[in-house]
């Protein structure tokens, strides 16, 4: 990792002092400003780490203040490609043309000399995503270190010091097997290899080579399950959908057992899609990005959690090679969401209407509560990512349903 640190010219007295210290065998490292003004006194180091996939990226940024203490900061840079910032975490970002301006959040504006702030941006690009080099703190140029990531091997850097959050409780909802659920299916009534009866094959938007079949070789319980051979590419939608009308179910509780073979990729994928009348039929989706589970809202492409390193770390991956109980709750009155993997609530997949940094800043931009009308299980990818999945023991009702 290359580290570039801006060193401004030493004042004469500072140069003399440095020479004096050198003479007695001491090593002095200093960054000293040139003209006597607050703007010129600023100096910084920027670590800009890219996590990139086809058409999108996140950049985890660490700003270190090497100048006098500040009570608020403004970092600017210019993109050399066609990058467009779509959101930020732990900061506020604005873009005009290729110029980006990021200002501090409420909790990370004060930086002592040597202090640092961790934040980041998420964005899109069409043709190129070169790393910027002209970082400036409060208008004064500073250096930086960059670690662009190979698009084929995206990584998610670990969080350092996350902003304050209030983790949700981890108590799973009570409930029986299916109880009075509107949908309660182990697919045992399927009579052939093609979904039929209460479950039908659908391909929202467009259809490719992805398939859904009734599997008699792999099942969580009984002797049957739904197998999805999901293929990469936007036009490879392949789902099995319940024929039950769920428009009047609210709040909505969903439980399913899912087994998949390939780890969730860095690119965005979905394996649960619910047509949502509050989005004019566009989908409320559960899937993954950056290797972890996430919610996605089709109408504005908002994600829960925010796709920052801290946000992703508050979610969980979907384990491969074994049956997993996935449950979620959609409050159709106020829009709150809850998600459980097994008996553990996933903090990053929890929205309670109270803004929580790195989790729901995008999600709360839309206040209309969702109203799902159906449940679709399958696979859609928005870039790369094949997977083979099985679904079994699916239930949907208006009261909590246990694993």
ZANURO-985141 format. One record per residue (C-alpha): x, y, z negated; residue number from 0. Coordinates in Angstrom, 3 decimals, padded with zeros to 6 digits. Layout:
+----------+----------+----------+-----+
|     east |    north |       up |   i |
+----------+----------+----------+-----+
|        X |        Y |        Z | NUM |
...
+----------+----------+----------+-----+
***
This chain:
+----------+----------+----------+-----+
|     east |    north |       up |   i |
+----------+----------+----------+-----+
|  000.000 |  000.000 |  000.000 |   0 |
|  001.485 |  003.333 |  001.079 |   1 |
|  001.288 |  006.169 | -001.378 |   2 |
|  001.731 |  009.690 | -000.077 |   3 |
|  001.955 |  012.389 | -002.712 |   4 |
|  001.933 |  016.058 | -001.819 |   5 |
|  004.935 |  017.844 | -003.312 |   6 |
|  004.685 |  021.611 | -003.017 |   7 |
|  007.792 |  023.814 | -003.057 |   8 |
|  009.433 |  024.316 | -006.437 |   9 |
|  009.707 |  027.794 | -007.843 |  10 |
|  013.343 |  028.907 | -008.349 |  11 |
|  013.106 |  028.510 | -012.112 |  12 |
|  011.595 |  025.050 | -011.712 |  13 |
|  014.405 |  024.016 | -009.349 |  14 |
|  016.978 |  025.238 | -011.854 |  15 |
|  015.277 |  023.364 | -014.661 |  16 |
|  015.269 |  020.218 | -012.591 |  17 |
|  018.954 |  020.550 | -011.861 |  18 |
|  019.651 |  021.076 | -015.560 |  19 |
|  017.748 |  017.976 | -016.575 |  20 |
|  019.531 |  015.960 | -013.871 |  21 |
|  022.853 |  017.090 | -015.251 |  22 |
|  022.135 |  015.498 | -018.633 |  23 |
|  020.988 |  012.251 | -017.050 |  24 |
|  017.209 |  012.703 | -017.329 |  25 |
|  014.834 |  011.950 | -014.445 |  26 |
|  012.025 |  014.454 | -013.976 |  27 |
|  009.044 |  013.823 | -011.675 |  28 |
|  006.929 |  016.943 | -011.162 |  29 |
|  004.453 |  018.420 | -008.761 |  30 |
|  004.596 |  022.191 | -008.988 |  31 |
|  002.602 |  024.749 | -007.065 |  32 |
|  003.987 |  027.511 | -004.905 |  33 |
|  001.964 |  030.767 | -004.853 |  34 |
|  000.530 |  031.814 | -008.242 |  35 |
| -003.156 |  031.101 | -007.662 |  36 |
| -005.653 |  028.505 | -008.944 |  37 |
| -006.250 |  027.105 | -005.443 |  38 |
| -002.558 |  026.766 | -004.746 |  39 |
| -001.977 |  025.117 | -008.133 |  40 |
| -004.033 |  022.097 | -007.131 |  41 |
| -002.267 |  018.857 | -006.230 |  42 |
| -003.631 |  015.356 | -005.971 |  43 |
| -003.240 |  011.798 | -004.816 |  44 |
| -005.999 |  009.932 | -002.986 |  45 |
| -006.319 |  006.161 | -002.775 |  46 |
| -008.795 |  005.316 |  000.009 |  47 |
| -009.605 |  001.599 |  000.317 |  48 |
| -011.793 |  000.418 |  003.183 |  49 |
| -014.161 | -002.546 |  003.265 |  50 |
| -015.290 | -002.856 |  006.881 |  51 |
| -017.703 | -004.992 |  008.893 |  52 |
| -019.218 | -004.707 |  012.346 |  53 |
| -020.686 | -001.201 |  012.600 |  54 |
| -020.402 | -000.311 |  008.923 |  55 |
| -018.008 |  000.274 |  006.060 |  56 |
| -017.581 |  001.320 |  002.472 |  57 |
| -014.616 |  003.315 |  001.199 |  58 |
| -013.645 |  003.109 | -002.475 |  59 |
| -011.835 |  006.331 | -003.359 |  60 |
| -009.666 |  007.184 | -006.339 |  61 |
| -008.812 |  010.854 | -006.766 |  62 |
| -005.929 |  011.596 | -009.136 |  63 |
| -005.398 |  015.184 | -010.247 |  64 |
| -001.689 |  016.071 | -010.306 |  65 |
| -002.251 |  019.751 | -010.976 |  66 |
| -003.785 |  021.731 | -013.857 |  67 |
| -006.928 |  020.414 | -015.516 |  68 |
| -010.188 |  021.113 | -013.685 |  69 |
| -013.804 |  021.140 | -014.833 |  70 |
| -015.187 |  020.313 | -011.379 |  71 |
| -013.700 |  019.222 | -008.080 |  72 |
| -014.321 |  019.206 | -004.338 |  73 |
| -012.527 |  016.754 | -002.059 |  74 |
| -012.597 |  017.189 |  001.723 |  75 |
| -011.345 |  015.211 |  004.701 |  76 |
| -011.910 |  014.904 |  008.446 |  77 |
| -012.781 |  011.656 |  010.189 |  78 |
| -010.897 |  010.845 |  013.364 |  79 |
| -013.557 |  008.467 |  014.692 |  80 |
| -017.334 |  008.483 |  014.946 |  81 |
| -017.967 |  007.608 |  011.301 |  82 |
| -021.181 |  008.837 |  009.696 |  83 |
| -021.521 |  008.870 |  005.904 |  84 |
| -024.921 |  007.523 |  004.881 |  85 |
| -024.584 |  007.533 |  001.078 |  86 |
| -022.160 |  007.940 | -001.804 |  87 |
| -021.787 |  006.609 | -005.316 |  88 |
| -020.515 |  008.454 | -008.389 |  89 |
| -020.341 |  011.649 | -006.289 |  90 |
| -022.296 |  013.740 | -003.783 |  91 |
| -021.258 |  013.657 | -000.128 |  92 |
| -022.128 |  015.915 |  002.801 |  93 |
| -020.942 |  015.732 |  006.396 |  94 |
| -020.833 |  018.308 |  009.180 |  95 |
| -019.505 |  016.918 |  012.431 |  96 |
| -016.391 |  014.992 |  011.449 |  97 |
| -015.783 |  017.028 |  008.287 |  98 |
| -016.769 |  015.417 |  004.970 |  99 |
| -017.132 |  017.208 |  001.630 | 100 |
| -017.502 |  015.260 | -001.619 | 101 |
| -018.197 |  016.891 | -004.976 | 102 |
| -018.114 |  015.403 | -008.433 | 103 |
| -020.996 |  013.805 | -010.286 | 104 |
| -022.100 |  015.136 | -013.669 | 105 |
| -019.926 |  012.725 | -015.636 | 106 |
| -016.626 |  012.807 | -013.666 | 107 |
| -016.059 |  016.500 | -012.911 | 108 |
| -013.566 |  017.152 | -015.700 | 109 |
| -010.091 |  015.920 | -014.740 | 110 |
| -007.084 |  016.510 | -016.942 | 111 |
| -003.628 |  016.600 | -015.417 | 112 |
| -003.017 |  013.010 | -014.399 | 113 |
| -006.718 |  012.184 | -014.777 | 114 |
| -008.614 |  010.378 | -012.058 | 115 |
| -012.146 |  009.848 | -010.760 | 116 |
| -013.388 |  006.753 | -008.941 | 117 |
| -016.191 |  007.110 | -006.396 | 118 |
| -016.908 |  006.149 | -002.821 | 119 |
| -018.942 |  006.442 |  000.338 | 120 |
| -020.830 |  004.100 |  002.616 | 121 |
| -021.250 |  004.746 |  006.308 | 122 |
| -021.596 |  003.551 |  009.860 | 123 |
| -019.478 |  003.768 |  012.993 | 124 |
| -019.870 |  002.799 |  016.634 | 125 |
| -016.417 |  002.553 |  018.158 | 126 |
| -013.695 |  003.361 |  015.642 | 127 |
| -013.137 |  003.718 |  011.905 | 128 |
| -009.641 |  005.188 |  011.432 | 129 |
| -008.652 |  006.118 |  007.904 | 130 |
| -008.551 |  009.890 |  007.253 | 131 |
| -005.263 |  011.468 |  006.187 | 132 |
| -006.009 |  015.179 |  005.678 | 133 |
| -007.423 |  015.038 |  002.148 | 134 |
| -007.651 |  018.362 |  000.302 | 135 |
| -008.601 |  019.092 | -003.299 | 136 |
| -010.375 |  022.416 | -003.729 | 137 |
| -008.980 |  023.549 | -000.380 | 138 |
| -005.351 |  022.554 | -000.958 | 139 |
| -003.910 |  019.652 |  001.029 | 140 |
| -002.857 |  016.548 | -000.810 | 141 |
| -001.499 |  013.152 |  000.162 | 142 |
| -003.086 |  009.747 | -000.142 | 143 |
| -002.621 |  006.058 |  000.020 | 144 |
| -004.794 |  003.929 |  002.249 | 145 |
| -005.468 |  000.257 |  002.573 | 146 |
| -007.673 | -000.322 |  005.618 | 147 |
| -009.162 | -003.785 |  005.602 | 148 |
| -009.127 | -006.180 |  008.543 | 149 |
| -012.742 | -006.245 |  009.848 | 150 |
| -012.590 | -010.012 |  009.946 | 151 |
| -011.668 | -010.354 |  006.295 | 152 |
| -013.635 | -007.727 |  004.369 | 153 |
| -013.037 | -007.459 |  000.651 | 154 |
| -014.760 | -005.782 | -002.210 | 155 |
| -012.280 | -004.113 | -004.592 | 156 |
| -013.032 | -004.561 | -008.281 | 157 |
| -014.480 | -001.610 | -010.173 | 158 |
| -012.233 |  000.383 | -012.456 | 159 |
| -014.164 |  002.572 | -014.875 | 160 |
| -017.842 |  002.524 | -013.915 | 161 |
| -020.124 |  005.410 | -014.792 | 162 |
| -022.411 |  004.919 | -017.764 | 163 |
| -025.345 |  002.604 | -017.101 | 164 |
| -028.043 |  001.024 | -019.186 | 165 |
| -028.093 | -002.711 | -018.433 | 166 |
| -031.556 | -004.232 | -018.350 | 167 |
| -032.534 | -007.015 | -020.730 | 168 |
| -031.703 | -010.555 | -019.588 | 169 |
| -034.759 | -012.350 | -020.979 | 170 |
| -036.401 | -014.368 | -018.182 | 171 |
| -040.143 | -014.118 | -017.708 | 172 |
| -042.272 | -016.825 | -019.290 | 173 |
| -044.594 | -019.042 | -017.317 | 174 |
| -045.457 | -022.564 | -016.289 | 175 |
| -044.734 | -024.414 | -013.058 | 176 |
| -047.204 | -022.764 | -010.683 | 177 |
| -050.087 | -021.868 | -013.014 | 178 |
| -052.744 | -019.917 | -011.129 | 179 |
| -050.392 | -018.979 | -008.295 | 180 |
| -051.908 | -018.025 | -004.940 | 181 |
| -049.139 | -019.978 | -003.198 | 182 |
| -047.769 | -023.174 | -004.751 | 183 |
| -046.003 | -025.406 | -002.244 | 184 |
| -043.387 | -028.144 | -002.196 | 185 |
| -044.133 | -028.704 |  001.518 | 186 |
| -045.274 | -032.241 |  000.801 | 187 |
| -048.376 | -031.694 |  002.958 | 188 |
| -046.274 | -031.110 |  006.101 | 189 |
| -046.979 | -033.929 |  008.562 | 190 |
| -044.264 | -033.458 |  011.168 | 191 |
| -040.909 | -031.830 |  011.788 | 192 |
| -042.463 | -028.520 |  012.847 | 193 |
| -044.017 | -026.231 |  010.199 | 194 |
| -047.802 | -026.469 |  010.281 | 195 |
| -050.925 | -025.829 |  008.263 | 196 |
| -050.312 | -023.263 |  005.517 | 197 |
| -046.820 | -022.520 |  006.841 | 198 |
| -046.038 | -021.314 |  010.349 | 199 |
| -042.828 | -020.538 |  012.241 | 200 |
| -042.397 | -016.814 |  012.969 | 201 |
| -039.628 | -014.743 |  014.553 | 202 |
| -040.162 | -011.069 |  013.610 | 203 |
| -038.936 | -008.615 |  016.241 | 204 |
| -037.148 | -011.148 |  018.442 | 205 |
| -036.260 | -014.839 |  018.659 | 206 |
| -032.971 | -016.554 |  019.471 | 207 |
| -031.521 | -019.966 |  018.706 | 208 |
| -032.311 | -020.091 |  014.982 | 209 |
| -034.714 | -022.875 |  013.980 | 210 |
| -036.970 | -023.968 |  011.104 | 211 |
| -037.809 | -027.636 |  010.569 | 212 |
| -039.408 | -029.835 |  007.918 | 213 |
| -036.561 | -031.832 |  006.337 | 214 |
| -037.166 | -035.271 |  004.782 | 215 |
| -033.521 | -035.850 |  003.857 | 216 |
| -032.877 | -032.909 |  001.504 | 217 |
| -035.353 | -031.721 | -001.139 | 218 |
| -035.372 | -030.130 | -004.565 | 219 |
| -038.345 | -032.245 | -005.644 | 220 |
| -040.572 | -034.704 | -003.814 | 221 |
| -039.433 | -035.768 | -000.374 | 222 |
| -039.623 | -032.651 |  001.798 | 223 |
| -038.271 | -029.130 |  002.154 | 224 |
| -038.045 | -026.428 |  004.798 | 225 |
| -034.684 | -026.327 |  006.565 | 226 |
| -033.523 | -023.157 |  008.311 | 227 |
| -030.604 | -023.211 |  010.722 | 228 |
| -029.838 | -019.524 |  010.790 | 229 |
| -027.722 | -017.997 |  013.521 | 230 |
| -025.801 | -014.742 |  013.685 | 231 |
| -026.991 | -011.837 |  015.765 | 232 |
| -029.925 | -009.481 |  015.404 | 233 |
| -032.180 | -011.412 |  017.799 | 234 |
| -031.909 | -014.712 |  015.951 | 235 |
| -034.783 | -014.220 |  013.542 | 236 |
| -036.140 | -017.562 |  012.327 | 237 |
| -038.639 | -017.747 |  009.443 | 238 |
| -041.419 | -019.877 |  008.072 | 239 |
| -044.310 | -017.739 |  006.788 | 240 |
| -047.204 | -018.537 |  004.494 | 241 |
| -050.627 | -018.036 |  006.061 | 242 |
| -051.985 | -016.845 |  002.686 | 243 |
| -052.931 | -013.161 |  002.543 | 244 |
| -050.974 | -011.657 | -000.361 | 245 |
| -052.246 | -008.085 |  000.065 | 246 |
| -054.304 | -008.230 | -003.139 | 247 |
| -051.632 | -009.910 | -005.291 | 248 |
| -050.208 | -007.363 | -007.657 | 249 |
| -048.007 | -007.285 | -009.511 | 250 |
| -046.349 | -009.973 | -007.417 | 251 |
| -044.161 | -012.713 | -008.871 | 252 |
| -042.264 | -015.053 | -006.551 | 253 |
| -040.325 | -018.180 | -007.386 | 254 |
| -038.418 | -020.385 | -004.975 | 255 |
| -035.679 | -022.954 | -004.976 | 256 |
| -033.080 | -022.264 | -002.298 | 257 |
| -029.963 | -024.136 | -001.237 | 258 |
| -027.494 | -022.762 |  001.275 | 259 |
| -024.174 | -023.847 |  002.727 | 260 |
| -022.193 | -020.693 |  003.522 | 261 |
| -021.272 | -017.874 |  001.149 | 262 |
| -023.111 | -014.610 |  001.764 | 263 |
| -021.012 | -012.561 |  004.210 | 264 |
| -019.849 | -008.960 |  003.970 | 265 |
| -022.299 | -007.982 |  006.687 | 266 |
| -026.003 | -007.547 |  005.931 | 267 |
| -028.222 | -010.659 |  006.092 | 268 |
| -031.732 | -011.473 |  004.822 | 269 |
| -033.362 | -014.781 |  003.918 | 270 |
| -036.609 | -013.446 |  002.375 | 271 |
| -038.745 | -011.012 |  004.373 | 272 |
| -042.080 | -009.627 |  003.195 | 273 |
| -044.196 | -007.483 |  005.532 | 274 |
| -045.053 | -004.377 |  003.531 | 275 |
| -048.177 | -002.336 |  004.249 | 276 |
| -046.627 |  000.670 |  002.468 | 277 |
| -043.944 |  000.634 |  005.183 | 278 |
| -046.470 |  000.249 |  008.001 | 279 |
| -045.629 | -003.439 |  008.251 | 280 |
| -041.856 | -003.097 |  008.070 | 281 |
| -040.224 | -005.538 |  005.696 | 282 |
| -039.168 | -005.587 |  002.080 | 283 |
| -036.194 | -007.966 |  002.202 | 284 |
| -033.991 | -010.041 | -000.082 | 285 |
| -030.618 | -011.122 |  001.237 | 286 |
| -026.983 | -010.269 |  000.833 | 287 |
| -024.189 | -007.859 |  001.676 | 288 |
| -020.572 | -007.689 |  000.579 | 289 |
| -020.894 | -011.272 | -000.652 | 290 |
| -023.645 | -010.582 | -003.210 | 291 |
| -027.429 | -010.624 | -003.400 | 292 |
| -029.271 | -007.426 | -002.530 | 293 |
| -032.690 | -005.946 | -001.820 | 294 |
| -033.157 | -004.013 |  001.408 | 295 |
| -036.005 | -001.760 |  002.537 | 296 |
| -036.377 | -001.808 |  006.314 | 297 |
| -038.034 |  001.596 |  006.762 | 298 |
| -035.017 |  003.561 |  005.487 | 299 |
| -032.382 |  000.791 |  005.124 | 300 |
| -032.010 |  001.554 |  001.416 | 301 |
| -030.287 | -001.134 | -000.636 | 302 |
| -030.490 | -002.263 | -004.246 | 303 |
| -027.868 | -002.127 | -005.620 | 304 |
| -025.996 |  000.659 | -003.872 | 305 |
| -023.181 | -000.935 | -001.892 | 306 |
| -020.378 |  000.488 | -003.987 | 307 |
| -017.783 | -001.803 | -005.585 | 308 |
| -019.393 | -001.128 | -008.962 | 309 |
| -022.894 | -001.712 | -007.618 | 310 |
| -021.930 | -004.948 | -005.878 | 311 |
| -020.236 | -006.161 | -009.064 | 312 |
| -023.560 | -005.719 | -010.888 | 313 |
| -025.205 | -008.178 | -008.509 | 314 |
| -024.334 | -011.858 | -008.107 | 315 |
| -023.367 | -014.141 | -005.241 | 316 |
| -025.734 | -016.943 | -004.263 | 317 |
| -023.895 | -020.194 | -005.101 | 318 |
| -023.517 | -022.651 | -002.245 | 319 |
| -023.997 | -026.408 | -002.089 | 320 |
| -026.612 | -026.664 | -004.856 | 321 |
| -030.248 | -025.796 | -005.494 | 322 |
| -030.718 | -022.366 | -007.053 | 323 |
| -033.874 | -020.990 | -008.653 | 324 |
| -034.457 | -017.452 | -007.402 | 325 |
| -037.279 | -015.376 | -008.881 | 326 |
| -038.327 | -011.806 | -008.406 | 327 |
| -041.109 | -009.462 | -009.436 | 328 |
| -042.540 | -006.573 | -007.409 | 329 |
| -044.651 | -004.050 | -009.289 | 330 |
| -047.121 | -002.875 | -006.654 | 331 |
| -048.262 |  000.027 | -008.850 | 332 |
| -044.997 |  001.823 | -009.612 | 333 |
| -042.447 |  000.119 | -007.355 | 334 |
| -040.320 | -001.437 | -010.112 | 335 |
| -038.353 | -004.564 | -009.210 | 336 |
| -036.793 | -007.391 | -011.203 | 337 |
| -034.733 | -010.341 | -010.023 | 338 |
| -033.574 | -013.503 | -011.768 | 339 |
| -031.083 | -016.115 | -010.619 | 340 |
| -031.897 | -019.117 | -012.768 | 341 |
| -032.621 | -017.779 | -016.244 | 342 |
| -030.411 | -014.700 | -015.897 | 343 |
| -031.718 | -011.332 | -014.841 | 344 |
| -029.391 | -009.705 | -012.292 | 345 |
| -028.568 | -006.152 | -013.506 | 346 |
| -027.854 | -004.770 | -010.038 | 347 |
| -031.205 | -006.034 | -008.722 | 348 |
| -033.295 | -004.225 | -011.327 | 349 |
| -035.173 | -000.986 | -010.617 | 350 |
| -037.271 |  000.547 | -013.386 | 351 |
| -037.798 |  004.062 | -012.025 | 352 |
| -035.028 |  005.528 | -014.197 | 353 |
| -032.022 |  006.569 | -012.063 | 354 |
| -029.005 |  004.362 | -012.749 | 355 |
| -025.669 |  005.178 | -011.119 | 356 |
| -024.399 |  002.647 | -008.564 | 357 |
| -027.697 |  000.772 | -008.581 | 358 |
| -030.812 |  002.619 | -007.448 | 359 |
| -029.856 |  006.071 | -006.169 | 360 |
| -030.846 |  005.059 | -002.623 | 361 |
| -033.841 |  003.024 | -003.709 | 362 |
| -035.506 |  005.828 | -005.663 | 363 |
| -035.428 |  008.134 | -002.635 | 364 |
| -038.750 |  006.563 | -001.642 | 365 |
| -041.504 |  006.711 | -004.252 | 366 |
| -044.298 |  004.814 | -002.487 | 367 |
| -044.811 |  001.452 | -004.259 | 368 |
| -044.420 | -001.591 | -001.999 | 369 |
| -047.451 | -003.706 | -001.093 | 370 |
| -046.257 | -007.007 |  000.429 | 371 |
| -048.879 | -008.831 |  002.476 | 372 |
| -047.060 | -012.094 |  003.223 | 373 |
| -043.925 | -014.117 |  002.393 | 374 |
| -041.426 | -015.257 |  005.026 | 375 |
| -038.460 | -017.529 |  004.272 | 376 |
| -035.651 | -017.928 |  006.773 | 377 |
| -032.660 | -016.061 |  008.151 | 378 |
| -031.811 | -012.893 |  010.005 | 379 |
| -028.340 | -011.459 |  010.445 | 380 |
| -027.402 | -007.970 |  011.585 | 381 |
| -023.959 | -008.866 |  012.899 | 382 |
| -022.080 | -011.962 |  011.830 | 383 |
| -023.221 | -014.837 |  009.643 | 384 |
| -024.565 | -018.311 |  010.420 | 385 |
| -026.061 | -020.310 |  007.565 | 386 |
| -028.092 | -023.437 |  006.933 | 387 |
| -030.630 | -023.072 |  004.126 | 388 |
| -033.325 | -025.163 |  002.502 | 389 |
| -036.375 | -023.843 |  000.628 | 390 |
| -038.566 | -025.862 | -001.735 | 391 |
| -041.071 | -025.460 | -004.582 | 392 |
| -042.214 | -021.971 | -003.589 | 393 |
| -044.796 | -020.104 | -005.660 | 394 |
| -046.369 | -016.632 | -005.470 | 395 |
| -048.768 | -015.254 | -008.072 | 396 |
| -049.755 | -012.285 | -010.181 | 397 |
| -048.222 | -013.641 | -013.402 | 398 |
| -044.612 | -014.710 | -014.129 | 399 |
| -043.607 | -018.119 | -012.825 | 400 |
| -040.757 | -020.055 | -014.449 | 401 |
| -038.182 | -022.251 | -012.724 | 402 |
+----------+----------+----------+-----+
***
